[in-house]
Amino acid sequence: MTREEIIQKLLQEDKEFRYHYEKHEELDKQIDKLEKHHPMTHDLEMEIERLKKERLYHKDMIELKIQQFLNSQKA
């Protein structure tokens, strides 16, 4: 099973995975939008950093779910 197939399966079957996946996508779009803002202010830079940390958390949770799925397939 490919990584993309695993992601699709988890999106369909795992609500928690779907939440983290959608939140990650949403944060990605917000960050992209904010990074295009000129002039860049200190407050804006701080907000972008906060959003990037939150996005990273959701990415970590996505990866954890994928690893759990792969481990469950080995058993």
N, C-alpha and C positions, 0 to 999 in steps of 0.2 A: 504494500500500500504506500503510495507516495505521500509526501508531506502535505501537498494540496488536498489529496483525498482525505487524509486524516482531519485536516482543518474543516473541510466541508461536512464530514461526518459529525464532528464535535459541534459545529454551528447548528446542525439539525437536532442533535440529541442532548446537548449539555447547555442548560440555561446560563450557568455561571460562566462558561467559556464564551458563549455568545455575548454576554454582558461585557466582559473584558475586551473582546475583539472589537465590538462596536464602539466602546469607550476609547480604545486606542485609535481607531479610525477618526473619530470625532476630534480628539485632541490633535491628531496629525493635521487636520484641516485648520483648526484654530491656530496652531503654531505657524503653519505656512502663511496664513493670512496676516498674523501679527508681524512676522519677520519681513514682510513687504512694506510695512509702515515706515515712512520717512517724514520727518527726522525721528530717529530712534531715541527715546528718552530712557533715563535710568529706571523709572518705574515700569516701563514697557519691557525692558531687558529682564527685570526681576520677574515679571509676570511670565515671560517666555520660559525662563529657567524653571519656574514653579510648574508650569504646564509640561515641560520636558521630563521633569522628575515623575510627575503623575503618569505620563505616557509610558515611561520606563517601567513603572510598577505594573501597569496593565500588560505590557509586553512580557515581563517576567512571569506573570500569572498565566498568560497564554502558553508560554514555553513549559511551565510546570504541568499544565493540563495535557499538553502533547506528550511529555515524558511519561506521565502517569498512564496515558492511553497506550503508549508503546510498551511500557512495562507490563501492563495487564494482558497484552497480546502474547508476550513471551511465556506467561504462566500457563 
